[in-house]
């Protein structure tokens, strides 16, 4: 069969047609060729998360590989595979660090919610005591952060009522009398007088004082919260142990791949060096013993063994006897 000749005009037409190619258009075609830009890609396909909320960028992984290639300058398929192995290990270590941050955040959130729950439980236990006196109730609502929040709630409700009707509703005052019976706030509430503006100014002052006392109590409890947060700064339990084992395994794979790559490159560099050439030359030109010398040496050794076996002193070699 006669081969067609590729003329310059035909070559130019082929190149022009190639520029018009749009590549794969369907989702299946794009999925099939999306790894073409990645060199080798043996570990890339199994390393990256390619979809969903945790999708990882192929460009970032390729950037890591390119940097490693620039540093190690691999030659041959095996060295390129080791480069991808190293990149895959680094990538998975980064993922493990992100998982560790996620576990820490979950632990901190649990600690924060736990502190809030403990505050509510403490307040519930204090107010559920049937033997509380009026002074105890006032102390709870004016010192406990949860109690101060309730006081603030009813003060705001009373202010809204003053804005609307000019006075605090009797039901609101009843609640405030119960929780603030021994407090210096209650007399000011019961003796509200003057214009609406003056009453609102008095309520704003009481609200400001309550807010300040609440923040003061919150700062006192902040040290407990910080201690709980610091205790949660290391992932514990099963998740922490799994993360530790995972990172240890990946680090072993990483260092093993680096050592193997460096070993192969040292061998390759040694084979191409002048020292290697001299070593191979010496091996190829090393002098060998003649067969006659080897036979004489073997016979002399056997004669010495026989003399020692018969209890006689060896006479030495034939050259020594002649002396």
C-alpha positions in Angstrom: 0.0 0.0 0.0 1.4 3.4 -1.0 1.9 5.9 1.8 0.4 9.3 1.3 2.9 12.2 1.3 2.3 14.9 3.8 2.7 18.1 1.9 3.3 21.5 3.5 -0.2 22.6 2.5 -1.8 19.5 4.0 0.2 20.0 7.2 -0.9 23.6 7.4 -4.6 22.5 6.9 -4.2 19.8 9.7 -2.9 22.4 12.1 -5.7 24.8 11.2 -8.3 22.1 11.8 -6.7 21.2 15.2 -7.1 24.8 16.4 -10.8 24.6 15.8 -11.2 21.6 18.1 -13.3 22.5 21.2 -12.4 19.3 23.1 -15.0 17.2 24.8 -18.4 18.9 25.2 -20.4 16.4 27.2 -20.0 15.8 30.9 -18.9 12.2 30.3 -16.2 13.4 27.9 -15.0 16.0 30.3 -14.9 13.5 33.1 -12.8 11.1 31.0 -10.1 13.7 30.1 -10.0 15.8 33.2 -6.8 14.0 34.4 -4.9 14.4 31.1 -3.0 17.5 32.4 -1.7 15.6 35.4 1.5 13.8 34.8 1.1 10.1 35.4 -1.8 10.7 37.7 -1.6 7.3 39.5 -2.1 8.7 42.9 -3.9 11.9 42.0 -7.2 10.1 41.1 -7.3 8.3 44.4 -6.1 11.2 46.5 -8.3 14.1 45.6 -12.0 14.5 46.6 -13.5 15.4 43.3 -17.1 16.3 44.3 -19.4 17.3 47.1 -18.9 20.0 49.8 -15.3 18.9 50.4 -14.2 19.1 46.8 -10.5 19.7 46.4 -8.8 21.7 43.7 -6.9 19.7 41.1 -4.8 22.8 40.3 -3.5 23.0 43.9 -2.4 19.3 43.8 -0.8 19.8 40.4 1.0 22.9 41.8 2.4 20.8 44.6 3.6 18.2 42.1 5.2 20.8 39.9 7.1 22.2 42.8 8.4 18.8 43.8 9.4 18.1 40.2 11.3 21.3 40.1 13.1 20.5 43.4 14.0 16.9 42.7 14.3 16.9 38.9 13.1 13.3 38.5 14.1 11.2 35.5 12.1 8.1 34.5 8.7 6.7 35.4 9.7 5.3 38.8 11.1 8.7 40.1 7.9 10.4 38.8 5.8 7.9 40.6 7.7 8.5 43.8 7.2 12.3 43.3 3.4 11.7 43.2 3.7 9.4 46.2 5.4 12.2 48.1 2.8 14.8 46.9 -0.1 12.5 47.9 1.4 12.1 51.4 1.8 15.8 51.8 -1.8 16.4 50.6 -3.2 13.8 53.0 -1.2 15.3 55.9 -2.8 18.7 55.1 -6.2 17.0 55.1 -5.4 15.4 58.5 -4.6 18.9 59.9 -7.9 20.3 58.6 -9.7 17.3 60.3 -7.8 18.1 63.5 -9.0 21.7 63.3 -12.6 20.5 62.8 -12.4 18.2 65.8 -11.0 21.1 67.9 -13.8 23.4 66.8 -16.4 20.8 67.6 -14.8 20.3 71.0 -14.7 24.0 71.7 -18.4 24.4 70.7 -19.3 21.6 73.0 -17.4 23.2 75.8 -19.1 26.6 75.2 -22.6 24.9 75.1 -21.6 22.9 78.2 -20.7 26.0 80.1 -24.0 27.6 79.2 -25.8 24.4 80.3 -23.9 24.4 83.6 -24.9 28.0 84.3 -28.5 27.2 83.6 -28.4 24.0 85.8 -26.8 25.9 88.6 -29.4 28.7 88.4 -32.2 26.1 88.3 -30.9 24.3 91.4 -30.6 27.5 93.3 -34.1 28.7 92.6 -35.6 25.2 93.2 -34.6 25.2 96.8 -37.8 25.3 98.9 -36.0 26.8 101.9 -35.0 30.0 100.2 -35.6 33.2 102.1 -36.5 36.5 100.5 -32.9 37.6 100.9 -31.6 34.5 99.2 -33.9 35.0 96.2 -32.7 38.6 95.8 -29.1 37.5 96.1 -29.6 34.9 93.4 -31.2 37.3 90.9 -28.7 40.1 91.5 -25.5 38.0 91.5 -26.1 35.1 89.1 -25.8 35.9 85.4 -28.9 34.0 84.5 -30.9 35.8 87.2 -29.6 39.2 86.0 -30.8 38.4 82.5 -34.3 37.8 83.9 -34.1 41.1 85.8 -33.1 42.9 82.6 -36.0 41.2 80.7 -38.6 42.6 83.2 -37.0 46.0 83.3 -37.2 46.3 79.6 -40.8 45.1 79.7 -41.6 47.8 82.3 -39.9 50.4 80.1 -42.1 49.4 77.1 -45.2 49.7 79.3 -44.2 53.2 80.5 -43.7 54.2 76.9 -47.2 52.9 76.1 -49.3 53.8 79.1 -47.1 56.0 81.2 -46.8 53.4 84.1 -45.5 49.9 84.8 -48.1 47.1 84.7 -49.0 45.7 88.1 -48.2 42.1 87.0 -44.7 43.3 86.0 -44.2 45.0 89.3 -45.3 41.9 91.1 -42.6 39.8 89.5 -40.0 42.5 90.2 -41.1 42.7 93.8 -40.6 39.0 94.2 -37.1 38.8 92.7 -35.8 42.2 93.9 -37.4 42.5 97.4 -34.2 43.3 99.2 -32.6 45.1 96.3 -32.0 48.8 96.0 -33.7 48.7 92.5 -37.2 48.0 93.8 -37.7 51.3 95.8 -36.9 53.2 92.6 -39.4 51.3 90.6 -42.2 51.7 93.1 -41.6 55.4 93.5 -41.6 56.2 89.8 -43.1 59.7 89.5 -43.0 62.7 87.3 -43.3 62.9 83.6 -43.0 60.0 81.2 -39.6 61.2 80.2 -38.3 61.2 83.8 -39.7 57.7 84.4 -37.9 56.5 81.2 -34.7 58.1 82.4 -34.9 56.2 85.7 -35.6 52.9 84.0 -32.7 53.5 81.6 -30.4 54.1 84.5 -31.5 50.9 86.2 -31.1 48.9 83.0 -27.6 50.3 82.6 -26.7 49.3 86.2 -28.1 45.8 85.6 -26.2 45.4 82.3 -22.9 46.5 84.1 -23.5 44.0 86.9 -24.2 41.2 84.4 -21.0 41.8 82.4 -19.1 41.9 85.7 -20.4 38.5 86.7 -19.7 37.2 83.1 -16.0 38.3 83.4 -15.7 36.4 86.7 -17.0 33.3 85.0 -14.8 33.9 81.9 -11.8 32.3 83.6 -13.8 29.0 84.0 -14.8 29.2 80.3 -11.2 29.8 79.2 -10.0 26.9 81.3 -12.5 24.6 79.7 -11.5 25.8 76.2 -7.8 25.2 76.9 -8.6 21.7 78.2 -10.3 21.1 74.8 -7.4 22.3 72.6 -6.2 18.7 72.0 -8.6 16.3 70.3 -9.3 13.5 72.8 -11.1 10.3 72.7 -11.4 8.0 69.7 -11.2 10.9 67.2 -7.9 12.1 68.6 -6.4 8.6 68.6 -7.5 7.9 65.1 -6.0 11.2 63.9 -2.7 10.4 65.6 -2.5 7.0 64.0 -3.5 8.4 60.6 -0.8 11.1 60.7 1.9 8.7 61.9 1.1 6.2 59.0 1.2 9.0 56.4 4.5 10.4 57.7 6.1 7.0 57.5 5.0 6.6 53.9 6.2 10.1 53.1 9.7 9.7 54.6 10.0 6.2 53.0 9.2 7.6 49.6 11.6 10.5 50.0 14.4 8.2 51.1 13.7 5.8 48.2 13.7 8.7 45.7 17.0 10.1 47.0 18.5 6.7 47.0 17.6 6.1 43.4 18.9 9.5 42.4 22.2 8.9 44.2 22.6 5.7 42.3 21.8 7.4 39.1 24.2 10.2 39.7 27.0 7.8 40.8 26.6 5.8 37.7 27.2 8.8 35.6 30.1 10.2 37.6 33.8 9.9 36.9 34.3 8.0 40.2 31.9 5.4 38.9 33.7 5.1 35.6 37.1 4.6 37.4 35.5 2.0 39.7 34.1 0.0 36.8 37.4 0.3 35.0 39.3 -1.2 37.9 36.8 -4.1 38.2 37.1 -4.9 34.5 41.0 -4.7 34.6 41.6 -6.4 37.9 44.5 -9.0 37.5 43.5 -12.7 38.0 45.6 -15.6 39.4 46.9 -18.2 37.0 45.6 -21.8 37.3 49.1 -23.2 38.0 49.5 -20.8 41.0 46.1 -21.8 42.3 46.9 -25.5 42.1 50.3 -25.1 43.8 48.7 -23.1 46.6 46.0 -25.8 47.1 48.5 -28.7 47.2 50.7 -26.8 49.7 47.7 -26.2 52.0 46.7 -29.9 51.9 50.3 -31.0 52.7 50.4 -28.7 55.8 47.1 -30.2 57.0 48.4 -33.8 56.7 51.6 -33.0 58.7 49.6 -31.4 61.5 47.2 -34.4 61.6 50.2 -36.8 62.0 51.6 -34.8 64.9 54.6 -33.5 63.0 55.7 -30.0 62.6 55.1 -28.7 59.2 58.2 -28.5 57.1 57.1 -25.3 55.4 56.9 -24.7 51.8 59.2 -26.2 49.2 60.9 -22.9 49.0 61.5 -22.8 52.7 62.9 -26.4 52.7 65.4 -25.5 50.1 66.6 -22.7 52.3 
